[in-house]
């Protein structure tokens, strides 16, 4: 059973938002720390099961609400990736399959030739720290979503110190202005691609993704 590394938890668990919602801690592969080129993948947002509404009030969500007795499903970032790399099939895994195949096709210096275990070399998080209102739909972004997302992303980078960052969501990239200024200041290269589960990924996104990695690893 492959699980997320806890190498950086001493730092990640100090981030205020993750103290409220520890299930949202980023995935960090077990080989990430020793990778020659540490890559942080940033997707868009989490999802809950259809009909859930307890996350719709953004202000209340960020104050921190009790999840006891609630269906949390897709906000368990690490568990979602763990199910994927351990080949527990789910339809929503198309995003991870497409990214995994692009990673294998890139110049990434890893011995893995498997679209599953290649995630052992990656770190992964969602940019927006509140689940999208509707399952499978894009989040209706509020100003507080943008503020918290930028703050949390900066804190994560401070903890895990990636060499490059790739946004696999144009919406996340556009709302990450403050975070991107931070990356510029830290001299950490970054790139954006369309969502890997869309037709734009196969047309342009995959090529941009692979070219960026090959340029910087």
TIKOLLUM-856066 format. One record per residue (C-alpha): x, y, z; residue number from 1; chain; residue in one letter. Coordinates in Angstrom, 1 decimal. Example, Ala and Ser with C-alpha at 12.3 -4.5 7.8 and 13.67 -1.06 7.14 Angstrom:
BEGIN
<xx->12.3, yy->-4.5, zz->7.8, k->1, c->A, r->a>
<xx->13.7, yy->-1.1, zz->7.1, k->2, c->A, r->s>
//
This chain:
BEGIN
<xx->0.0, yy->0.0, zz->0.0, k->1, c->A, r->x>
<xx->1.6, yy->3.3, zz->-1.2, k->2, c->A, r->x>
<xx->0.9, yy->6.2, zz->1.1, k->3, c->A, r->x>
<xx->1.9, yy->9.9, zz->1.1, k->4, c->A, r->x>
<xx->5.2, yy->10.7, zz->2.7, k->5, c->A, r->x>
<xx->5.2, yy->12.5, zz->6.0, k->6, c->A, r->x>
<xx->8.6, yy->14.0, zz->5.6, k->7, c->A, r->x>
<xx->7.3, yy->17.5, zz->5.5, k->8, c->A, r->x>
<xx->4.3, yy->17.2, zz->7.9, k->9, c->A, r->x>
<xx->6.2, yy->18.8, zz->10.7, k->10, c->A, r->x>
<xx->5.9, yy->22.0, zz->8.7, k->11, c->A, r->x>
<xx->2.7, yy->21.5, zz->6.7, k->12, c->A, r->x>
<xx->0.7, yy->20.7, zz->9.8, k->13, c->A, r->x>
<xx->1.6, yy->24.2, zz->11.2, k->14, c->A, r->x>
<xx->-0.3, yy->25.9, zz->8.3, k->15, c->A, r->x>
<xx->-3.5, yy->27.5, zz->9.7, k->16, c->A, r->x>
<xx->-5.9, yy->26.1, zz->7.1, k->17, c->A, r->x>
<xx->-4.6, yy->22.6, zz->7.5, k->18, c->A, r->x>
<xx->-5.0, yy->22.8, zz->11.3, k->19, c->A, r->x>
<xx->-8.7, yy->23.2, zz->10.6, k->20, c->A, r->x>
<xx->-8.8, yy->20.7, zz->7.7, k->21, c->A, r->x>
<xx->-5.9, yy->18.2, zz->8.0, k->22, c->A, r->x>
<xx->-7.5, yy->16.0, zz->5.4, k->23, c->A, r->x>
<xx->-6.6, yy->18.6, zz->2.8, k->24, c->A, r->x>
<xx->-2.8, yy->18.2, zz->3.4, k->25, c->A, r->x>
<xx->-1.0, yy->18.0, zz->0.0, k->26, c->A, r->x>
<xx->0.2, yy->14.7, zz->-1.3, k->27, c->A, r->x>
<xx->4.0, yy->14.3, zz->-1.2, k->28, c->A, r->x>
<xx->5.5, yy->11.2, zz->-2.8, k->29, c->A, r->x>
<xx->8.0, yy->9.1, zz->-1.0, k->30, c->A, r->x>
<xx->10.7, yy->9.8, zz->-3.5, k->31, c->A, r->x>
<xx->10.0, yy->13.5, zz->-3.7, k->32, c->A, r->x>
<xx->12.5, yy->14.6, zz->-1.1, k->33, c->A, r->x>
<xx->15.4, yy->12.9, zz->-2.9, k->34, c->A, r->x>
<xx->14.3, yy->13.8, zz->-6.4, k->35, c->A, r->x>
<xx->16.8, yy->15.8, zz->-8.5, k->36, c->A, r->x>
<xx->13.9, yy->18.0, zz->-9.7, k->37, c->A, r->x>
<xx->11.1, yy->18.3, zz->-7.2, k->38, c->A, r->x>
<xx->7.9, yy->19.1, zz->-8.9, k->39, c->A, r->x>
<xx->4.7, yy->20.5, zz->-7.3, k->40, c->A, r->x>
<xx->1.6, yy->20.0, zz->-9.3, k->41, c->A, r->x>
<xx->-1.3, yy->22.4, zz->-8.6, k->42, c->A, r->x>
<xx->-4.8, yy->21.5, zz->-9.7, k->43, c->A, r->x>
<xx->-8.0, yy->23.6, zz->-9.3, k->44, c->A, r->x>
<xx->-10.3, yy->22.5, zz->-6.5, k->45, c->A, r->x>
<xx->-11.7, yy->19.6, zz->-4.5, k->46, c->A, r->x>
<xx->-15.2, yy->18.1, zz->-4.8, k->47, c->A, r->x>
<xx->-17.8, yy->16.8, zz->-2.4, k->48, c->A, r->x>
<xx->-20.6, yy->14.3, zz->-3.2, k->49, c->A, r->x>
<xx->-23.6, yy->15.6, zz->-5.1, k->50, c->A, r->x>
<xx->-26.0, yy->17.4, zz->-2.8, k->51, c->A, r->x>
<xx->-23.6, yy->18.5, zz->-0.1, k->52, c->A, r->x>
<xx->-23.9, yy->22.2, zz->0.7, k->53, c->A, r->x>
<xx->-22.0, yy->22.7, zz->4.0, k->54, c->A, r->x>
<xx->-19.1, yy->24.4, zz->2.1, k->55, c->A, r->x>
<xx->-21.2, yy->26.9, zz->0.2, k->56, c->A, r->x>
<xx->-20.8, yy->29.7, zz->2.7, k->57, c->A, r->x>
<xx->-17.1, yy->30.7, zz->2.1, k->58, c->A, r->x>
<xx->-16.7, yy->32.8, zz->5.2, k->59, c->A, r->x>
<xx->-18.0, yy->30.1, zz->7.5, k->60, c->A, r->x>
<xx->-15.9, yy->27.5, zz->5.7, k->61, c->A, r->x>
<xx->-12.6, yy->29.4, zz->6.3, k->62, c->A, r->x>
<xx->-13.5, yy->30.0, zz->9.9, k->63, c->A, r->x>
<xx->-13.4, yy->26.2, zz->10.2, k->64, c->A, r->x>
<xx->-16.5, yy->24.0, zz->10.6, k->65, c->A, r->x>
<xx->-16.8, yy->20.6, zz->12.2, k->66, c->A, r->x>
<xx->-16.7, yy->17.8, zz->9.6, k->67, c->A, r->x>
<xx->-17.9, yy->15.2, zz->12.2, k->68, c->A, r->x>
<xx->-20.7, yy->13.2, zz->10.6, k->69, c->A, r->x>
<xx->-20.3, yy->14.9, zz->7.2, k->70, c->A, r->x>
<xx->-19.4, yy->13.2, zz->3.9, k->71, c->A, r->x>
<xx->-16.0, yy->14.6, zz->3.1, k->72, c->A, r->x>
<xx->-14.9, yy->12.4, zz->0.1, k->73, c->A, r->x>
<xx->-12.9, yy->14.4, zz->-2.3, k->74, c->A, r->x>
<xx->-11.3, yy->16.8, zz->0.1, k->75, c->A, r->x>
<xx->-9.1, yy->14.1, zz->1.4, k->76, c->A, r->x>
<xx->-6.2, yy->15.0, zz->-1.0, k->77, c->A, r->x>
<xx->-3.8, yy->12.3, zz->0.1, k->78, c->A, r->x>
<xx->-6.4, yy->9.5, zz->0.2, k->79, c->A, r->x>
<xx->-7.5, yy->10.4, zz->-3.4, k->80, c->A, r->x>
<xx->-4.0, yy->10.1, zz->-4.7, k->81, c->A, r->x>
<xx->-3.4, yy->7.0, zz->-2.7, k->82, c->A, r->x>
<xx->-6.4, yy->5.3, zz->-4.2, k->83, c->A, r->x>
<xx->-5.1, yy->6.3, zz->-7.6, k->84, c->A, r->x>
<xx->-1.5, yy->5.1, zz->-7.2, k->85, c->A, r->x>
<xx->-2.8, yy->1.9, zz->-5.6, k->86, c->A, r->x>
<xx->-5.0, yy->1.3, zz->-8.7, k->87, c->A, r->x>
<xx->-8.4, yy->1.6, zz->-7.0, k->88, c->A, r->x>
<xx->-10.4, yy->2.6, zz->-10.1, k->89, c->A, r->x>
<xx->-12.6, yy->5.6, zz->-10.2, k->90, c->A, r->x>
<xx->-13.9, yy->7.6, zz->-13.2, k->91, c->A, r->x>
<xx->-12.6, yy->10.9, zz->-11.8, k->92, c->A, r->x>
<xx->-9.0, yy->9.6, zz->-12.1, k->93, c->A, r->x>
<xx->-8.7, yy->10.7, zz->-15.7, k->94, c->A, r->x>
<xx->-6.9, yy->13.8, zz->-14.5, k->95, c->A, r->x>
<xx->-4.3, yy->11.7, zz->-12.8, k->96, c->A, r->x>
<xx->-4.0, yy->9.2, zz->-15.6, k->97, c->A, r->x>
<xx->-3.3, yy->12.0, zz->-18.2, k->98, c->A, r->x>
<xx->-0.8, yy->13.8, zz->-16.0, k->99, c->A, r->x>
<xx->0.9, yy->10.5, zz->-15.2, k->100, c->A, r->x>
<xx->1.3, yy->9.6, zz->-18.8, k->101, c->A, r->x>
<xx->2.7, yy->13.1, zz->-19.6, k->102, c->A, r->x>
<xx->5.2, yy->12.7, zz->-16.7, k->103, c->A, r->x>
<xx->6.4, yy->9.3, zz->-18.1, k->104, c->A, r->x>
<xx->6.7, yy->10.9, zz->-21.6, k->105, c->A, r->x>
<xx->8.8, yy->13.8, zz->-20.3, k->106, c->A, r->x>
<xx->12.5, yy->14.1, zz->-19.5, k->107, c->A, r->x>
<xx->11.8, yy->13.5, zz->-15.8, k->108, c->A, r->x>
<xx->14.8, yy->11.7, zz->-14.3, k->109, c->A, r->x>
<xx->13.0, yy->8.9, zz->-12.6, k->110, c->A, r->x>
<xx->13.2, yy->5.1, zz->-12.9, k->111, c->A, r->x>
<xx->9.4, yy->4.8, zz->-12.9, k->112, c->A, r->x>
<xx->7.8, yy->3.9, zz->-16.2, k->113, c->A, r->x>
<xx->4.4, yy->3.5, zz->-14.7, k->114, c->A, r->x>
<xx->1.7, yy->6.3, zz->-14.8, k->115, c->A, r->x>
<xx->0.8, yy->5.3, zz->-11.2, k->116, c->A, r->x>
<xx->4.0, yy->5.1, zz->-9.3, k->117, c->A, r->x>
<xx->5.5, yy->8.2, zz->-11.0, k->118, c->A, r->x>
<xx->3.5, yy->10.1, zz->-8.4, k->119, c->A, r->x>
<xx->6.0, yy->8.9, zz->-5.8, k->120, c->A, r->x>
<xx->8.3, yy->11.6, zz->-7.3, k->121, c->A, r->x>
<xx->5.7, yy->14.4, zz->-7.2, k->122, c->A, r->x>
<xx->3.9, yy->16.7, zz->-4.8, k->123, c->A, r->x>
<xx->0.3, yy->17.5, zz->-5.5, k->124, c->A, r->x>
<xx->-2.3, yy->20.0, zz->-4.1, k->125, c->A, r->x>
<xx->-5.4, yy->21.9, zz->-5.2, k->126, c->A, r->x>
<xx->-5.1, yy->25.6, zz->-5.4, k->127, c->A, r->x>
<xx->-8.5, yy->26.6, zz->-4.0, k->128, c->A, r->x>
<xx->-8.9, yy->25.5, zz->-0.4, k->129, c->A, r->x>
<xx->-12.7, yy->25.3, zz->-0.5, k->130, c->A, r->x>
<xx->-14.5, yy->22.6, zz->-2.5, k->131, c->A, r->x>
<xx->-16.4, yy->23.6, zz->-5.7, k->132, c->A, r->x>
<xx->-20.1, yy->24.1, zz->-5.0, k->133, c->A, r->x>
<xx->-21.1, yy->21.4, zz->-7.5, k->134, c->A, r->x>
<xx->-19.4, yy->18.0, zz->-8.0, k->135, c->A, r->x>
<xx->-17.6, yy->18.1, zz->-11.3, k->136, c->A, r->x>
<xx->-18.0, yy->21.8, zz->-11.9, k->137, c->A, r->x>
<xx->-15.6, yy->24.7, zz->-11.6, k->138, c->A, r->x>
<xx->-15.6, yy->26.6, zz->-8.3, k->139, c->A, r->x>
<xx->-17.6, yy->29.9, zz->-8.0, k->140, c->A, r->x>
<xx->-14.6, yy->31.9, zz->-6.8, k->141, c->A, r->x>
<xx->-15.1, yy->34.4, zz->-3.9, k->142, c->A, r->x>
<xx->-12.5, yy->37.0, zz->-2.9, k->143, c->A, r->x>
<xx->-11.7, yy->35.1, zz->0.3, k->144, c->A, r->x>
<xx->-11.1, yy->31.9, zz->-1.8, k->145, c->A, r->x>
<xx->-8.4, yy->33.8, zz->-3.7, k->146, c->A, r->x>
<xx->-6.8, yy->35.2, zz->-0.6, k->147, c->A, r->x>
<xx->-6.6, yy->31.9, zz->1.3, k->148, c->A, r->x>
<xx->-5.5, yy->30.0, zz->-1.8, k->149, c->A, r->x>
<xx->-2.6, yy->32.4, zz->-2.4, k->150, c->A, r->x>
<xx->-1.6, yy->32.3, zz->1.3, k->151, c->A, r->x>
<xx->-1.7, yy->28.5, zz->1.6, k->152, c->A, r->x>
<xx->0.1, yy->27.9, zz->-1.6, k->153, c->A, r->x>
<xx->3.0, yy->30.1, zz->-0.5, k->154, c->A, r->x>
<xx->3.2, yy->28.3, zz->2.9, k->155, c->A, r->x>
<xx->3.2, yy->24.9, zz->1.2, k->156, c->A, r->x>
<xx->6.1, yy->26.0, zz->-1.1, k->157, c->A, r->x>
<xx->8.1, yy->27.3, zz->1.9, k->158, c->A, r->x>
<xx->7.7, yy->23.8, zz->3.5, k->159, c->A, r->x>
<xx->8.4, yy->21.5, zz->0.6, k->160, c->A, r->x>
<xx->10.7, yy->23.7, zz->-1.5, k->161, c->A, r->x>
<xx->9.9, yy->22.5, zz->-5.0, k->162, c->A, r->x>
<xx->12.2, yy->23.2, zz->-7.9, k->163, c->A, r->x>
<xx->9.4, yy->23.9, zz->-10.4, k->164, c->A, r->x>
<xx->5.6, yy->24.4, zz->-10.1, k->165, c->A, r->x>
<xx->3.0, yy->23.4, zz->-12.7, k->166, c->A, r->x>
<xx->-0.6, yy->24.7, zz->-12.6, k->167, c->A, r->x>
<xx->-2.9, yy->22.2, zz->-14.3, k->168, c->A, r->x>
<xx->-5.8, yy->24.7, zz->-14.2, k->169, c->A, r->x>
<xx->-5.9, yy->28.0, zz->-16.0, k->170, c->A, r->x>
<xx->-8.5, yy->29.3, zz->-13.5, k->171, c->A, r->x>
<xx->-6.1, yy->28.5, zz->-10.6, k->172, c->A, r->x>
<xx->-3.2, yy->30.2, zz->-12.5, k->173, c->A, r->x>
<xx->-5.2, yy->33.4, zz->-13.2, k->174, c->A, r->x>
<xx->-6.2, yy->33.7, zz->-9.5, k->175, c->A, r->x>
<xx->-2.7, yy->33.0, zz->-8.3, k->176, c->A, r->x>
<xx->-1.2, yy->36.5, zz->-9.0, k->177, c->A, r->x>
<xx->0.1, yy->37.0, zz->-5.4, k->178, c->A, r->x>
<xx->1.5, yy->33.4, zz->-5.3, k->179, c->A, r->x>
<xx->3.2, yy->33.8, zz->-8.7, k->180, c->A, r->x>
<xx->4.9, yy->37.0, zz->-7.5, k->181, c->A, r->x>
<xx->6.2, yy->35.0, zz->-4.6, k->182, c->A, r->x>
<xx->7.5, yy->32.3, zz->-7.0, k->183, c->A, r->x>
<xx->9.2, yy->35.0, zz->-9.1, k->184, c->A, r->x>
<xx->10.8, yy->36.3, zz->-5.9, k->185, c->A, r->x>
<xx->12.0, yy->32.8, zz->-5.0, k->186, c->A, r->x>
<xx->13.2, yy->32.2, zz->-8.6, k->187, c->A, r->x>
<xx->11.0, yy->29.1, zz->-8.9, k->188, c->A, r->x>
<xx->9.9, yy->28.5, zz->-12.6, k->189, c->A, r->x>
<xx->6.2, yy->27.8, zz->-13.2, k->190, c->A, r->x>
<xx->3.9, yy->27.1, zz->-16.0, k->191, c->A, r->x>
<xx->0.2, yy->26.6, zz->-16.7, k->192, c->A, r->x>
<xx->-1.8, yy->24.1, zz->-18.7, k->193, c->A, r->x>
<xx->-5.5, yy->23.5, zz->-19.4, k->194, c->A, r->x>
<xx->-7.2, yy->21.0, zz->-17.1, k->195, c->A, r->x>
<xx->-6.0, yy->17.5, zz->-18.0, k->196, c->A, r->x>
<xx->-9.5, yy->16.1, zz->-18.3, k->197, c->A, r->x>
<xx->-10.5, yy->18.5, zz->-21.1, k->198, c->A, r->x>
<xx->-9.9, yy->18.3, zz->-24.8, k->199, c->A, r->x>
<xx->-7.6, yy->21.3, zz->-24.6, k->200, c->A, r->x>
<xx->-5.1, yy->19.0, zz->-22.7, k->201, c->A, r->x>
<xx->-4.6, yy->16.7, zz->-25.6, k->202, c->A, r->x>
<xx->-4.5, yy->19.6, zz->-28.1, k->203, c->A, r->x>
<xx->-2.0, yy->21.8, zz->-26.3, k->204, c->A, r->x>
<xx->-1.7, yy->21.2, zz->-22.6, k->205, c->A, r->x>
<xx->0.2, yy->17.9, zz->-22.7, k->206, c->A, r->x>
<xx->2.8, yy->19.3, zz->-25.0, k->207, c->A, r->x>
<xx->3.3, yy->22.4, zz->-22.9, k->208, c->A, r->x>
<xx->3.5, yy->20.3, zz->-19.8, k->209, c->A, r->x>
<xx->6.2, yy->18.0, zz->-21.2, k->210, c->A, r->x>
<xx->8.2, yy->20.8, zz->-22.8, k->211, c->A, r->x>
<xx->8.3, yy->22.7, zz->-19.5, k->212, c->A, r->x>
<xx->9.6, yy->19.7, zz->-17.5, k->213, c->A, r->x>
<xx->12.2, yy->19.0, zz->-20.1, k->214, c->A, r->x>
<xx->13.4, yy->22.6, zz->-20.0, k->215, c->A, r->x>
<xx->13.8, yy->22.7, zz->-16.3, k->216, c->A, r->x>
<xx->14.8, yy->19.2, zz->-15.1, k->217, c->A, r->x>
//
